[in-house]
Amino acid sequence: NWDASLNYEQELTRNISAYLGVQYEGDRFSGYSQRENYDVGGKYIFVDTDKETFYLEAGYRYTEERRTEADEDGNEIFYFNKLNLTSEFLKKRKNYSYGLWLQYLPNFTDSEDYQINIEPSLTVIINDLFSLKVSYKGNYDNEPNVEGNERLDWKYTTALVAKF
């Protein structure tokens, strides 16, 4: 699987900002060769200090999905209108930080096809430039594209992060 995204955020007030985003992703095992997500919405920051961060994003998501298998009607490309609710809590310590990211994607086009994503993470600071991040992301898809696939899929990630 793969994904690439680009996001732009504009601060409107100290606690409120607006965002635009685009994400391209693919996961043949989940039944789509390419999915394009276009986001627009707002963000409210409840806490933003040197030690803690907590925010909530709410916005509209338009999704175009090219599936690996056609449906009964021969369609391979599907279009969805979704709500994107995302929240993250991050706690920073001297040598490490930990966080929890949560996303709920109800689908207005197909109400039974919603998704819930969760990702707890731990980041350990190596030096001023590098950190090591480990995370365990759970993706729940109420209606998987491939028949027989589990609704809940977990991904373990280890990453070397460079901060400039």
Order of alpha helices (4+ residues) and beta strands (2+ residues): beta-beta-beta-beta-beta-beta-beta-beta-beta
